[in-house]
């Protein structure tokens, strides 16, 4: 393992993150604060509790997941797409660095950025609502697995994309709607039976439900199923990344 190469890629990506701190860090934190103002105050004043939890606190896990998923995907996709765009990826491929080390550097940096944003949003949430985490170990596990899996997913998007429009296509038109429709701001049990059945086909439901269980001890689906879903998604992304470097799909031509 060439840790020097991994560290160089990781430090470069983290330096880019801190150079654009207003866009990369402050923007998602401020937008999440607005969610608390709008949903927590305007809607929360009309909904006292959801599953025994105040509505303001109930939406915190969903808001964290929304930011973590979108930020991990966006950071990882842009991180690998930009070297493709300017042509420096060929220098990286010709260096004595294997594909695992390249992925570890880029994905590790994107996951770290998303994790930092998630933790800051969690800290920001405590300024608006009283929040207690019943299972902190499970909360950290779900957060780390989500950061890693969606960073890998974003890495795949960055390899697949041919232009900046395609780079934003899936995060905006797929990831964000799935989070909104995955119980980020409501419980699945509040839906009519038919819509509940449809919602269970949304994979994001299992991530948000498991993460919410770590906070409040309640979930829409079994926790074991949530862990299985995120682990399966992580393994699927790893398999796709391996196939990309094995075939050179859109990275060597």
N, C-alpha and C positions, 0 to 999 in steps of 0.2 A: 504494500500500500504506500503510495507516494503522498504522504501527508502534507508535504510542502506544497505540492500542486493543489491539493484540496484546499489548503489554507489560503493560497493565493487567490483562487477563484472566490472563495467565501469572503475574504476581506474586501476584494474588489466590489462584489455585489453589495456588501453591507455599507461600504463607503458611498456607493451610488445612492443607497437608501437615505443616508444622513445628509447627502448633498441636496436632496429634494425633500427635506423634512416636512415642509409645508404641505406638499402634495401627498407624500407617502404616509405621513403620520398624523398631522393635525387635521387633515380633511376628514378621514373616517371617524376620528374622535368627535369632531364638531357635528358631523352628520348624525352620529349616534345620539349625541346630546339632544339634537332636535327631535329624534324619535321619542325620547323620553318626554320631552315637552308636549309633543302632539299626542302620542298614544297614552303616555302615563297620566297626563293632566286632562286632556279633552275627553278621551275615551275612558280612561281609568276612573273618572268622576262618575261615570254611568255604570261601570262594572265594578262591583265591590271586590269580589273574589272569584278566582278560577281554581277549582279543585282545592279549596282551602287556603289558597295563597293570594295575596293582594295582586291586582292586575299589574301594577307597576313593577313588582318583583317578578311576576310570572313571565314577562316579556324579556327579562335580562338574558337568559340563556339563548333565546332566539336571536336577539340583537348581536350577541357575541358570535354566534355561529354564522350569521349573515356577514359580518365583517371579516371573520377569519377565513371563510370559504372564498369570498370574492378577492380578498387581498392576497391570499396564498396563490390562487389561480393566476391573478393578474401579474404579480411580481415574478413568478416563475416563468410564465409565458413570455413576458417582455425580456427577462434576463437572458434567455437562450435565443429569442428571435433577433435581438439587436446584433449579436455577433454574426448571425446568418445574413442580416441585412447589409452590414458593412464589409462582410467577407473575412473577418478575423477568426471565424469558426474553423477555417482551414488551417490556420496556424496552431489552433488548439488541438485539432485532430492529428496534426503531424508531430506534435510534441510527445515526449515519452509519458503520456497520461492515458490510462485506459478509460473505457466508457463509464465504469462504476465510479471512478474518481471524479469525472466530469459531472455526473448526475449528483453525486454527494455534495459537491461544492455548490452548484446552482440550487438544488432542491433544499439543501440545508440552510442556505441563506434566505430563500423565500419562506421556508417554514419558520425560521427565527423571526423574520419581520412580522409574519402573521401572528405568531405567538406574543410578541411584544405588544402589538396592537390589541389583541384580545385581552391581555392582562391590564392594559391601560383602560380599556373600556369597562372591564370589571371593576377597577378602582373608581372610575367615573360614576358607575352605577350606584355605588355606595353613597354618593353625594345626593342622590335623588330618592332612594328607597332604602329601607332596612333589609339587609340581605344576609342570609346565613347559608353556608355551604355544608350540607349534612355529610357528604362523602367527598372530602377534598382530594383524596387519592384517585378516585374514579373521575372526578372533574379534570384533574391534570392529565389522566390517561386519555380521556376522550378528546381533550383539547390538542394534545400532542399528535394523536393518531389522525385527527382531522387536518391539522396543519401539514403533516407529512403527506397524507394521501392527496389532498387538493393541490399541494405544491407539485407533486408528481403529475397530477392531471394537467396543471398549467404548463409544465414542461412539455408534455405531449402536444398541447395546443400550440406552443411556441414552435415546435418542430413542424407541425402540420400546416401552420398558417403561411400563406404566400404574400400577404400584405397586411397592413395595419388594420384594415377593416375586418379581415378574418380573425385577427388577433383579439378583437373585442367582441366578436360575434357570439361565441359560446358563453363567456362570463355574463354578458348583458341579457342574452335571449334564452339561456338555458339555466345557468346556475342561480341567478337572482330570482327568477320566477319560481323555480323549484323550492327555494328557501321560503318565499312568501306563502306558497301553497303547501308547505310542509309543516305547518303548525308553529311557525315562529312567533305569531302573535295571538294564537288561540289554541285551545285543546281540540284534538280530533273528535273527542266525545261530544263536542258542541255541534257537530255537523249532522245532517240527516243521514240515516243508515246507508243510503245509496252512495252518497258522497264520501262517507267513511271508507267504504270498500274501494272506491277509486283512489282515494288518498293513500291507501296502503301500498299502492304501486309506485309511489314517489319515494325513491331511496333516501332522500334527505329527511323524511319523517323519522326514520330510525336513528339518525345521528342526533337530531334535535331532541327527540324523546329521551334518549340515553343521557345526553348532556343535562337535560332538565331534571332527570332523576337524581343526578349527582348533587343538585342543589336542594331539591325539595322532597325527594323520596317518592315522587309520583311520576308515572310515565304512561304514554299511550300504548306502548308495545313492550314486551318483555325486555329487560336489560340485556340478557344474554343474546337476544336477537339483534339488538342494537350493536353490540360488540362484534357479532358475526358479520353484520352488514359492513361496518367500517373496515374490519380486517379483510373481508372479501374484496372491497373496493381497492384497498391498498395493494393487495396481491395482484389484482387485475392490472392496475397501473404499472406495477413493476414488470409484469409480463410484457405489456405493450412497449415500455421503454427498452427492454432487452431486445425485443424484435426490431425496433427502430435502429438500434446500433448494429445489430447483426446483419441487417439488410442494407443499411445506409439510407433508409427512406427519407428523402427530402433534406438530408444533411450532408451527403457526399456529392450532390449534383445540383 
